[in-house]
């Protein structure tokens, strides 16, 4: 039989300085994410930013493709490995659990920043719809994709996804409370609305170049691989609840499934 000792003394609160440092780290990680996602919007759309997906001097096609693929591979490996539960268990042996997600966000932002910085443009045009209605339609569709990304993150827990919520709990000296498995908003019609938003943003472009197409193809491949890994983890964590959800709701295409008889 297990015994539990009772005490009327108030639990000792941890020191304020490390809690403030943890929250500052979370704020820094969130700032890295926000700067990176804003730059990504400009990078993909060839808007405002000093270096976009099609800007710069074009080099030979094959070496440029290989360099770009290697740059994206850095992000894919970082994202895939650091998102796995086994890695999280390992790294939290060396860093506090409250900053594990923030560390992931900083690493992801750095790997994307490297890709933006070293990207080799391949501006050969595959399609160009011109300046008419199609231009504005595809531009609006791409912006809609980015909007879906942001909205989807808030439908579950935006600040938990990017590590700030975890550091806030540490700041106020309270145990972390997981968000849990919730079906809200777009998650009722598609299992991965955030990834759907990315796909729309990447593919809806009035001017498709070789470099943009290579980026879209490589990232699309990673999205399918990443969602497969993520669903394995979700099934392991939530069991039949998630399996039932997967039977009822499509992964990336928001078309209702036929009810099983």
ChimeraX commands (.cxc) that place a marker at each C-alpha (Angstrom):
marker #1 position 0.00,0.00,0.00 radius 0.5
marker #1 position 1.32,3.46,-0.90 radius 0.5
marker #1 position 1.33,6.06,1.83 radius 0.5
marker #1 position 1.16,9.79,1.24 radius 0.5
marker #1 position 2.64,12.16,3.77 radius 0.5
marker #1 position 0.57,15.25,4.44 radius 0.5
marker #1 position 2.02,18.64,5.22 radius 0.5
marker #1 position 0.39,21.92,6.03 radius 0.5
marker #1 position 3.46,23.94,5.10 radius 0.5
marker #1 position 3.34,26.11,1.97 radius 0.5
marker #1 position 5.47,24.76,-0.91 radius 0.5
marker #1 position 8.58,26.82,-1.42 radius 0.5
marker #1 position 8.42,28.95,-4.53 radius 0.5
marker #1 position 11.41,28.79,-6.84 radius 0.5
marker #1 position 13.66,31.80,-7.28 radius 0.5
marker #1 position 12.31,34.61,-9.43 radius 0.5
marker #1 position 15.55,35.16,-11.39 radius 0.5
marker #1 position 15.63,31.79,-13.21 radius 0.5
marker #1 position 11.90,32.07,-13.84 radius 0.5
marker #1 position 12.37,35.48,-15.44 radius 0.5
marker #1 position 15.29,34.13,-17.47 radius 0.5
marker #1 position 13.13,31.26,-18.68 radius 0.5
marker #1 position 10.36,33.62,-19.77 radius 0.5
marker #1 position 12.88,35.92,-21.48 radius 0.5
marker #1 position 14.15,32.88,-23.39 radius 0.5
marker #1 position 10.57,32.07,-24.41 radius 0.5
marker #1 position 10.02,35.64,-25.59 radius 0.5
marker #1 position 13.24,35.50,-27.60 radius 0.5
marker #1 position 12.17,32.22,-29.22 radius 0.5
marker #1 position 8.76,33.65,-30.08 radius 0.5
marker #1 position 10.38,36.76,-31.58 radius 0.5
marker #1 position 12.58,34.47,-33.71 radius 0.5
marker #1 position 9.50,32.61,-34.93 radius 0.5
marker #1 position 7.58,35.79,-35.69 radius 0.5
marker #1 position 10.45,37.37,-37.62 radius 0.5
marker #1 position 11.03,34.15,-39.55 radius 0.5
marker #1 position 7.38,33.61,-40.54 radius 0.5
marker #1 position 7.05,37.23,-41.68 radius 0.5
marker #1 position 10.21,36.90,-43.74 radius 0.5
marker #1 position 8.95,33.59,-45.14 radius 0.5
marker #1 position 5.79,35.30,-46.43 radius 0.5
marker #1 position 7.88,37.89,-48.25 radius 0.5
marker #1 position 10.42,35.29,-49.40 radius 0.5
marker #1 position 7.85,33.00,-51.02 radius 0.5
marker #1 position 5.76,35.79,-52.49 radius 0.5
marker #1 position 8.68,37.95,-53.70 radius 0.5
marker #1 position 7.31,40.77,-51.53 radius 0.5
marker #1 position 9.30,43.54,-49.79 radius 0.5
marker #1 position 12.16,41.44,-48.32 radius 0.5
marker #1 position 15.71,42.11,-49.54 radius 0.5
marker #1 position 16.27,38.52,-50.70 radius 0.5
marker #1 position 13.36,36.47,-52.01 radius 0.5
marker #1 position 12.99,33.08,-53.64 radius 0.5
marker #1 position 13.61,34.50,-57.14 radius 0.5
marker #1 position 15.98,37.40,-56.41 radius 0.5
marker #1 position 19.71,37.37,-56.99 radius 0.5
marker #1 position 22.00,36.13,-59.72 radius 0.5
marker #1 position 21.02,32.75,-61.15 radius 0.5
marker #1 position 23.64,30.02,-61.28 radius 0.5
marker #1 position 23.81,26.62,-62.99 radius 0.5
marker #1 position 20.57,24.69,-62.52 radius 0.5
marker #1 position 21.86,21.36,-61.15 radius 0.5
marker #1 position 24.28,22.75,-58.51 radius 0.5
marker #1 position 21.65,25.28,-57.45 radius 0.5
marker #1 position 19.02,22.58,-57.06 radius 0.5
marker #1 position 21.39,20.43,-55.00 radius 0.5
marker #1 position 22.33,23.34,-52.71 radius 0.5
marker #1 position 18.68,24.29,-52.22 radius 0.5
marker #1 position 17.72,20.69,-51.50 radius 0.5
marker #1 position 20.53,20.45,-48.92 radius 0.5
marker #1 position 19.36,23.68,-47.26 radius 0.5
marker #1 position 15.82,22.36,-46.95 radius 0.5
marker #1 position 17.16,19.01,-45.74 radius 0.5
marker #1 position 18.75,20.78,-42.77 radius 0.5
marker #1 position 15.32,22.11,-41.81 radius 0.5
marker #1 position 13.63,18.76,-42.42 radius 0.5
marker #1 position 16.11,16.82,-40.27 radius 0.5
marker #1 position 15.96,19.41,-37.48 radius 0.5
marker #1 position 12.18,19.56,-37.54 radius 0.5
marker #1 position 11.65,15.81,-37.76 radius 0.5
marker #1 position 14.18,14.77,-35.13 radius 0.5
marker #1 position 13.46,17.46,-32.55 radius 0.5
marker #1 position 9.68,16.95,-32.78 radius 0.5
marker #1 position 9.86,13.29,-31.80 radius 0.5
marker #1 position 8.93,12.28,-28.23 radius 0.5
marker #1 position 12.15,10.27,-27.84 radius 0.5
marker #1 position 14.26,13.33,-28.61 radius 0.5
marker #1 position 12.21,15.45,-26.22 radius 0.5
marker #1 position 12.79,12.93,-23.45 radius 0.5
marker #1 position 16.52,12.95,-24.20 radius 0.5
marker #1 position 17.01,16.70,-24.39 radius 0.5
marker #1 position 15.03,17.41,-21.22 radius 0.5
marker #1 position 17.68,15.45,-19.35 radius 0.5
marker #1 position 19.96,18.43,-20.05 radius 0.5
marker #1 position 17.62,21.44,-20.29 radius 0.5
marker #1 position 14.44,22.31,-18.36 radius 0.5
marker #1 position 11.24,20.98,-19.89 radius 0.5
marker #1 position 9.83,24.52,-19.83 radius 0.5
marker #1 position 12.24,25.64,-22.57 radius 0.5
marker #1 position 12.24,22.48,-24.69 radius 0.5
marker #1 position 9.66,23.86,-27.16 radius 0.5
marker #1 position 11.32,27.27,-27.27 radius 0.5
marker #1 position 14.63,25.58,-28.10 radius 0.5
marker #1 position 12.88,23.72,-30.93 radius 0.5
marker #1 position 11.46,27.03,-32.23 radius 0.5
marker #1 position 14.86,28.75,-32.17 radius 0.5
marker #1 position 16.48,25.83,-34.02 radius 0.5
marker #1 position 13.68,25.78,-36.62 radius 0.5
marker #1 position 13.94,29.54,-37.12 radius 0.5
marker #1 position 17.73,29.30,-37.53 radius 0.5
marker #1 position 17.50,26.50,-40.10 radius 0.5
marker #1 position 14.90,28.42,-42.12 radius 0.5
marker #1 position 16.97,31.59,-41.84 radius 0.5
marker #1 position 19.93,29.68,-43.26 radius 0.5
marker #1 position 17.80,28.50,-46.19 radius 0.5
marker #1 position 16.56,32.03,-46.93 radius 0.5
marker #1 position 20.10,33.43,-46.71 radius 0.5
marker #1 position 21.83,30.85,-48.89 radius 0.5
marker #1 position 18.98,30.07,-51.32 radius 0.5
marker #1 position 20.10,29.90,-54.96 radius 0.5
marker #1 position 17.55,31.54,-57.29 radius 0.5
marker #1 position 16.37,29.72,-60.40 radius 0.5
marker #1 position 14.17,32.39,-62.03 radius 0.5
marker #1 position 13.36,30.50,-65.24 radius 0.5
marker #1 position 9.61,30.93,-65.64 radius 0.5
marker #1 position 7.27,27.93,-65.79 radius 0.5
marker #1 position 4.07,29.96,-65.78 radius 0.5
marker #1 position 3.22,33.63,-65.57 radius 0.5
marker #1 position -0.47,34.59,-65.56 radius 0.5
marker #1 position 0.24,38.25,-66.28 radius 0.5
marker #1 position -1.37,41.27,-64.62 radius 0.5
marker #1 position -5.07,40.45,-65.02 radius 0.5
marker #1 position -7.66,38.97,-62.70 radius 0.5
marker #1 position -5.73,35.69,-62.40 radius 0.5
marker #1 position -2.79,37.56,-60.87 radius 0.5
marker #1 position -4.92,39.06,-58.11 radius 0.5
marker #1 position -6.83,35.82,-57.57 radius 0.5
marker #1 position -3.69,33.73,-57.07 radius 0.5
marker #1 position -2.09,36.41,-54.89 radius 0.5
marker #1 position -5.23,36.55,-52.72 radius 0.5
marker #1 position -5.27,32.74,-52.53 radius 0.5
marker #1 position -1.66,32.69,-51.34 radius 0.5
marker #1 position -2.42,35.28,-48.67 radius 0.5
marker #1 position -5.44,33.20,-47.66 radius 0.5
marker #1 position -3.12,30.23,-47.20 radius 0.5
marker #1 position -0.94,32.24,-44.79 radius 0.5
marker #1 position -4.09,33.38,-42.97 radius 0.5
marker #1 position -5.14,29.73,-42.55 radius 0.5
marker #1 position -1.71,28.99,-41.05 radius 0.5
marker #1 position -2.11,31.69,-38.40 radius 0.5
marker #1 position -5.77,30.95,-37.67 radius 0.5
marker #1 position -5.08,27.22,-37.31 radius 0.5
marker #1 position -2.32,27.84,-34.78 radius 0.5
marker #1 position -4.69,29.88,-32.61 radius 0.5
marker #1 position -7.50,27.31,-32.85 radius 0.5
marker #1 position -5.56,24.91,-30.63 radius 0.5
marker #1 position -2.95,26.97,-28.76 radius 0.5
marker #1 position -0.73,29.35,-30.71 radius 0.5
marker #1 position 1.46,30.25,-27.74 radius 0.5
marker #1 position 1.89,26.61,-26.70 radius 0.5
marker #1 position 2.87,25.66,-30.26 radius 0.5
marker #1 position 5.67,28.23,-30.21 radius 0.5
marker #1 position 6.82,27.66,-26.64 radius 0.5
marker #1 position 5.69,30.85,-24.92 radius 0.5
marker #1 position 2.91,29.25,-22.87 radius 0.5
marker #1 position 5.34,26.75,-21.32 radius 0.5
marker #1 position 7.68,29.51,-20.19 radius 0.5
marker #1 position 4.74,31.52,-18.84 radius 0.5
marker #1 position 3.74,28.64,-16.57 radius 0.5
marker #1 position 7.34,28.54,-15.35 radius 0.5
marker #1 position 7.29,32.30,-14.73 radius 0.5
marker #1 position 4.19,32.10,-12.53 radius 0.5
marker #1 position 5.63,28.99,-10.83 radius 0.5
marker #1 position 2.79,26.67,-11.76 radius 0.5
marker #1 position 2.96,23.14,-13.19 radius 0.5
marker #1 position 2.54,23.03,-16.94 radius 0.5
marker #1 position -0.96,21.99,-18.12 radius 0.5
marker #1 position -0.99,20.30,-21.51 radius 0.5
marker #1 position -3.44,21.59,-24.11 radius 0.5
marker #1 position -4.75,18.09,-24.79 radius 0.5
marker #1 position -6.71,16.73,-27.74 radius 0.5
marker #1 position -9.30,19.27,-28.89 radius 0.5
marker #1 position -11.34,19.55,-32.09 radius 0.5
marker #1 position -12.12,23.17,-32.81 radius 0.5
marker #1 position -12.64,25.32,-35.90 radius 0.5
marker #1 position -10.91,24.05,-39.03 radius 0.5
marker #1 position -9.75,20.92,-37.19 radius 0.5
marker #1 position -13.33,19.67,-37.49 radius 0.5
marker #1 position -13.07,19.54,-41.30 radius 0.5
marker #1 position -9.39,18.69,-41.86 radius 0.5
marker #1 position -6.82,17.10,-39.55 radius 0.5
marker #1 position -3.90,19.32,-40.57 radius 0.5
marker #1 position -5.29,22.77,-41.47 radius 0.5
marker #1 position -1.98,24.45,-40.68 radius 0.5
marker #1 position -0.22,22.28,-43.27 radius 0.5
marker #1 position -3.05,22.88,-45.73 radius 0.5
marker #1 position -2.47,26.62,-45.31 radius 0.5
marker #1 position 1.21,26.19,-46.12 radius 0.5
marker #1 position 0.43,24.18,-49.25 radius 0.5
marker #1 position -1.97,26.84,-50.51 radius 0.5
marker #1 position 0.53,29.62,-49.77 radius 0.5
marker #1 position 3.38,27.81,-51.58 radius 0.5
marker #1 position 1.51,26.70,-54.70 radius 0.5
marker #1 position -0.83,29.66,-55.35 radius 0.5
marker #1 position 1.51,32.00,-57.18 radius 0.5
marker #1 position 0.95,34.12,-60.29 radius 0.5
marker #1 position 4.57,33.50,-61.35 radius 0.5
marker #1 position 5.98,30.00,-60.93 radius 0.5
marker #1 position 9.71,29.72,-61.46 radius 0.5
marker #1 position 11.97,26.68,-61.42 radius 0.5
marker #1 position 13.27,27.71,-57.98 radius 0.5
marker #1 position 9.79,28.25,-56.57 radius 0.5
marker #1 position 8.61,24.93,-58.01 radius 0.5
marker #1 position 11.57,23.09,-56.48 radius 0.5
marker #1 position 10.82,24.69,-53.11 radius 0.5
marker #1 position 7.12,23.82,-53.33 radius 0.5
marker #1 position 7.80,20.21,-54.35 radius 0.5
marker #1 position 10.42,19.59,-51.66 radius 0.5
marker #1 position 8.38,21.16,-48.88 radius 0.5
marker #1 position 5.21,19.36,-50.01 radius 0.5
marker #1 position 7.09,16.08,-49.77 radius 0.5
marker #1 position 8.21,16.96,-46.27 radius 0.5
marker #1 position 4.67,17.94,-45.24 radius 0.5
marker #1 position 3.37,14.50,-46.20 radius 0.5
marker #1 position 6.26,12.81,-44.40 radius 0.5
marker #1 position 5.96,15.08,-41.37 radius 0.5
marker #1 position 2.22,14.55,-40.96 radius 0.5
marker #1 position 2.77,10.79,-41.12 radius 0.5
marker #1 position 5.28,10.99,-38.24 radius 0.5
marker #1 position 3.02,13.37,-36.32 radius 0.5
marker #1 position 0.01,11.09,-36.63 radius 0.5
marker #1 position 2.01,8.14,-35.31 radius 0.5
marker #1 position 2.86,10.20,-32.24 radius 0.5
marker #1 position -0.76,11.35,-31.84 radius 0.5
marker #1 position -2.06,7.79,-32.06 radius 0.5
marker #1 position 0.48,6.70,-29.44 radius 0.5
marker #1 position -0.61,9.56,-27.17 radius 0.5
marker #1 position -4.39,9.61,-27.69 radius 0.5
marker #1 position -5.14,6.08,-28.91 radius 0.5
marker #1 position -8.68,5.34,-30.08 radius 0.5
marker #1 position -9.76,8.98,-29.78 radius 0.5
marker #1 position -7.37,9.98,-32.52 radius 0.5
marker #1 position -8.01,6.86,-34.60 radius 0.5
marker #1 position -11.73,7.67,-34.58 radius 0.5
marker #1 position -10.94,11.26,-35.56 radius 0.5
marker #1 position -8.78,10.04,-38.43 radius 0.5
marker #1 position -11.56,7.78,-39.68 radius 0.5
marker #1 position -14.02,10.70,-39.73 radius 0.5
marker #1 position -11.91,13.61,-40.99 radius 0.5
marker #1 position -9.56,13.87,-43.95 radius 0.5
marker #1 position -5.92,14.77,-43.50 radius 0.5
marker #1 position -5.31,17.65,-45.91 radius 0.5
marker #1 position -8.32,17.86,-48.25 radius 0.5
marker #1 position -11.36,19.39,-46.53 radius 0.5
marker #1 position -13.91,17.12,-48.25 radius 0.5
marker #1 position -16.34,15.29,-45.93 radius 0.5
marker #1 position -15.88,11.53,-45.72 radius 0.5
marker #1 position -18.85,9.27,-46.35 radius 0.5
marker #1 position -20.30,7.95,-43.11 radius 0.5
marker #1 position -19.51,4.28,-42.61 radius 0.5
marker #1 position -22.51,1.97,-42.67 radius 0.5
marker link #1:1,2 radius 0.2
marker link #1:2,3 radius 0.2
marker link #1:3,4 radius 0.2
marker link #1:4,5 radius 0.2
marker link #1:5,6 radius 0.2
marker link #1:6,7 radius 0.2
marker link #1:7,8 radius 0.2
marker link #1:8,9 radius 0.2
marker link #1:9,10 radius 0.2
marker link #1:10,11 radius 0.2
marker link #1:11,12 radius 0.2
marker link #1:12,13 radius 0.2
marker link #1:13,14 radius 0.2
marker link #1:14,15 radius 0.2
marker link #1:15,16 radius 0.2
marker link #1:16,17 radius 0.2
marker link #1:17,18 radius 0.2
marker link #1:18,19 radius 0.2
marker link #1:19,20 radius 0.2
marker link #1:20,21 radius 0.2
marker link #1:21,22 radius 0.2
marker link #1:22,23 radius 0.2
marker link #1:23,24 radius 0.2
marker link #1:24,25 radius 0.2
marker link #1:25,26 radius 0.2
marker link #1:26,27 radius 0.2
marker link #1:27,28 radius 0.2
marker link #1:28,29 radius 0.2
marker link #1:29,30 radius 0.2
marker link #1:30,31 radius 0.2
marker link #1:31,32 radius 0.2
marker link #1:32,33 radius 0.2
marker link #1:33,34 radius 0.2
marker link #1:34,35 radius 0.2
marker link #1:35,36 radius 0.2
marker link #1:36,37 radius 0.2
marker link #1:37,38 radius 0.2
marker link #1:38,39 radius 0.2
marker link #1:39,40 radius 0.2
marker link #1:40,41 radius 0.2
marker link #1:41,42 radius 0.2
marker link #1:42,43 radius 0.2
marker link #1:43,44 radius 0.2
marker link #1:44,45 radius 0.2
marker link #1:45,46 radius 0.2
marker link #1:46,47 radius 0.2
marker link #1:47,48 radius 0.2
marker link #1:48,49 radius 0.2
marker link #1:49,50 radius 0.2
marker link #1:50,51 radius 0.2
marker link #1:51,52 radius 0.2
marker link #1:52,53 radius 0.2
marker link #1:53,54 radius 0.2
marker link #1:54,55 radius 0.2
marker link #1:55,56 radius 0.2
marker link #1:56,57 radius 0.2
marker link #1:57,58 radius 0.2
marker link #1:58,59 radius 0.2
marker link #1:59,60 radius 0.2
marker link #1:60,61 radius 0.2
marker link #1:61,62 radius 0.2
marker link #1:62,63 radius 0.2
marker link #1:63,64 radius 0.2
marker link #1:64,65 radius 0.2
marker link #1:65,66 radius 0.2
marker link #1:66,67 radius 0.2
marker link #1:67,68 radius 0.2
marker link #1:68,69 radius 0.2
marker link #1:69,70 radius 0.2
marker link #1:70,71 radius 0.2
marker link #1:71,72 radius 0.2
marker link #1:72,73 radius 0.2
marker link #1:73,74 radius 0.2
marker link #1:74,75 radius 0.2
marker link #1:75,76 radius 0.2
marker link #1:76,77 radius 0.2
marker link #1:77,78 radius 0.2
marker link #1:78,79 radius 0.2
marker link #1:79,80 radius 0.2
marker link #1:80,81 radius 0.2
marker link #1:81,82 radius 0.2
marker link #1:82,83 radius 0.2
marker link #1:83,84 radius 0.2
marker link #1:84,85 radius 0.2
marker link #1:85,86 radius 0.2
marker link #1:86,87 radius 0.2
marker link #1:87,88 radius 0.2
marker link #1:88,89 radius 0.2
marker link #1:89,90 radius 0.2
marker link #1:90,91 radius 0.2
marker link #1:91,92 radius 0.2
marker link #1:92,93 radius 0.2
marker link #1:93,94 radius 0.2
marker link #1:94,95 radius 0.2
marker link #1:95,96 radius 0.2
marker link #1:96,97 radius 0.2
marker link #1:97,98 radius 0.2
marker link #1:98,99 radius 0.2
marker link #1:99,100 radius 0.2
marker link #1:100,101 radius 0.2
marker link #1:101,102 radius 0.2
marker link #1:102,103 radius 0.2
marker link #1:103,104 radius 0.2
marker link #1:104,105 radius 0.2
marker link #1:105,106 radius 0.2
marker link #1:106,107 radius 0.2
marker link #1:107,108 radius 0.2
marker link #1:108,109 radius 0.2
marker link #1:109,110 radius 0.2
marker link #1:110,111 radius 0.2
marker link #1:111,112 radius 0.2
marker link #1:112,113 radius 0.2
marker link #1:113,114 radius 0.2
marker link #1:114,115 radius 0.2
marker link #1:115,116 radius 0.2
marker link #1:116,117 radius 0.2
marker link #1:117,118 radius 0.2
marker link #1:118,119 radius 0.2
marker link #1:119,120 radius 0.2
marker link #1:120,121 radius 0.2
marker link #1:121,122 radius 0.2
marker link #1:122,123 radius 0.2
marker link #1:123,124 radius 0.2
marker link #1:124,125 radius 0.2
marker link #1:125,126 radius 0.2
marker link #1:126,127 radius 0.2
marker link #1:127,128 radius 0.2
marker link #1:128,129 radius 0.2
marker link #1:129,130 radius 0.2
marker link #1:130,131 radius 0.2
marker link #1:131,132 radius 0.2
marker link #1:132,133 radius 0.2
marker link #1:133,134 radius 0.2
marker link #1:134,135 radius 0.2
marker link #1:135,136 radius 0.2
marker link #1:136,137 radius 0.2
marker link #1:137,138 radius 0.2
marker link #1:138,139 radius 0.2
marker link #1:139,140 radius 0.2
marker link #1:140,141 radius 0.2
marker link #1:141,142 radius 0.2
marker link #1:142,143 radius 0.2
marker link #1:143,144 radius 0.2
marker link #1:144,145 radius 0.2
marker link #1:145,146 radius 0.2
marker link #1:146,147 radius 0.2
marker link #1:147,148 radius 0.2
marker link #1:148,149 radius 0.2
marker link #1:149,150 radius 0.2
marker link #1:150,151 radius 0.2
marker link #1:151,152 radius 0.2
marker link #1:152,153 radius 0.2
marker link #1:153,154 radius 0.2
marker link #1:154,155 radius 0.2
marker link #1:155,156 radius 0.2
marker link #1:156,157 radius 0.2
marker link #1:157,158 radius 0.2
marker link #1:158,159 radius 0.2
marker link #1:159,160 radius 0.2
marker link #1:160,161 radius 0.2
marker link #1:161,162 radius 0.2
marker link #1:162,163 radius 0.2
marker link #1:163,164 radius 0.2
marker link #1:164,165 radius 0.2
marker link #1:165,166 radius 0.2
marker link #1:166,167 radius 0.2
marker link #1:167,168 radius 0.2
marker link #1:168,169 radius 0.2
marker link #1:169,170 radius 0.2
marker link #1:170,171 radius 0.2
marker link #1:171,172 radius 0.2
marker link #1:172,173 radius 0.2
marker link #1:173,174 radius 0.2
marker link #1:174,175 radius 0.2
marker link #1:175,176 radius 0.2
marker link #1:176,177 radius 0.2
marker link #1:177,178 radius 0.2
marker link #1:178,179 radius 0.2
marker link #1:179,180 radius 0.2
marker link #1:180,181 radius 0.2
marker link #1:181,182 radius 0.2
marker link #1:182,183 radius 0.2
marker link #1:183,184 radius 0.2
marker link #1:184,185 radius 0.2
marker link #1:185,186 radius 0.2
marker link #1:186,187 radius 0.2
marker link #1:187,188 radius 0.2
marker link #1:188,189 radius 0.2
marker link #1:189,190 radius 0.2
marker link #1:190,191 radius 0.2
marker link #1:191,192 radius 0.2
marker link #1:192,193 radius 0.2
marker link #1:193,194 radius 0.2
marker link #1:194,195 radius 0.2
marker link #1:195,196 radius 0.2
marker link #1:196,197 radius 0.2
marker link #1:197,198 radius 0.2
marker link #1:198,199 radius 0.2
marker link #1:199,200 radius 0.2
marker link #1:200,201 radius 0.2
marker link #1:201,202 radius 0.2
marker link #1:202,203 radius 0.2
marker link #1:203,204 radius 0.2
marker link #1:204,205 radius 0.2
marker link #1:205,206 radius 0.2
marker link #1:206,207 radius 0.2
marker link #1:207,208 radius 0.2
marker link #1:208,209 radius 0.2
marker link #1:209,210 radius 0.2
marker link #1:210,211 radius 0.2
marker link #1:211,212 radius 0.2
marker link #1:212,213 radius 0.2
marker link #1:213,214 radius 0.2
marker link #1:214,215 radius 0.2
marker link #1:215,216 radius 0.2
marker link #1:216,217 radius 0.2
marker link #1:217,218 radius 0.2
marker link #1:218,219 radius 0.2
marker link #1:219,220 radius 0.2
marker link #1:220,221 radius 0.2
marker link #1:221,222 radius 0.2
marker link #1:222,223 radius 0.2
marker link #1:223,224 radius 0.2
marker link #1:224,225 radius 0.2
marker link #1:225,226 radius 0.2
marker link #1:226,227 radius 0.2
marker link #1:227,228 radius 0.2
marker link #1:228,229 radius 0.2
marker link #1:229,230 radius 0.2
marker link #1:230,231 radius 0.2
marker link #1:231,232 radius 0.2
marker link #1:232,233 radius 0.2
marker link #1:233,234 radius 0.2
marker link #1:234,235 radius 0.2
marker link #1:235,236 radius 0.2
marker link #1:236,237 radius 0.2
marker link #1:237,238 radius 0.2
marker link #1:238,239 radius 0.2
marker link #1:239,240 radius 0.2
marker link #1:240,241 radius 0.2
marker link #1:241,242 radius 0.2
marker link #1:242,243 radius 0.2
marker link #1:243,244 radius 0.2
marker link #1:244,245 radius 0.2
marker link #1:245,246 radius 0.2
marker link #1:246,247 radius 0.2
marker link #1:247,248 radius 0.2
marker link #1:248,249 radius 0.2
marker link #1:249,250 radius 0.2
marker link #1:250,251 radius 0.2
marker link #1:251,252 radius 0.2
marker link #1:252,253 radius 0.2
marker link #1:253,254 radius 0.2
marker link #1:254,255 radius 0.2
marker link #1:255,256 radius 0.2
marker link #1:256,257 radius 0.2
marker link #1:257,258 radius 0.2
marker link #1:258,259 radius 0.2
marker link #1:259,260 radius 0.2
marker link #1:260,261 radius 0.2
view
